């Protein structure tokens, strides 16, 4: 659940013991790495330290959702919202679940309620923007996405959604994000791959096949190209004629996938 790291604010108040933040951040990392069982084992520790119930409920729902128990996750959030209808964490989680189920109306409703509670909530605006675009309200959706992007300039969900409806803006934002990523002490290759694949899609869509091929070549040189990159390379080859390179990349990647199966 690519938005999970932004769907909950795991930062506690400054007067909370630092151990709370350590445990919360550790659970967040474990969920992002799909180490769900390990994350679940730490939940009781949060209760012992008196962490906000809304945070714990959202984490439990996230764990259930990542385990494939979507109905259970929905029920956890729905039950909690009866008791805490104005909890922004729960509303964002409800919206995220609905987005995952392509229930755009419910996703927009929950995200809109979260934005009303906190007009500065960039994550809720991102969710609202994505839902509105799916419902056909592209202009309003783009407005939400732009506001969210101002606060979360590297967010993949926002950039991916904006790429569909405002590709020029998304292209500039992704290039800036890649520049920031490359300026770090250590490059997050997983993040670079995801950002680059979105950028390549935009470049191909506007016919910039040479630039797209250059991006693909960089991913290949870094050894991080994945199956999506291969499919994009095949698309690019239709105009560049680089079928040998596309075929070689596709074969090497599929062999790697079989070895890891």
Secondary structure, 3 states (H helix, E strand, C coil): CCCHHHHCCCCCCCCCCHHHHHHHHHHHHHHHCCCHHHHHHHHHHHHHCCCCHHHHHHHHHHHHHHCCCHHHHHHHHHHHHHHCCCCHHHHHHHHHHHHHCCCHHHHHHHHHHHHHHCCCCHHHHHHHHHHHHHCCCHHHHHHHHHHHHHHCCCCHHHHHHHHHHCHHHHHHHHHHHHHHHHCCCCCCHHHHHHHHHHHHHHHHHCCCHHHHHHHHHHHHHHCCCCHHHHHHHHHHHHHHCCHHHHHHHHHHHHHHHHHCC
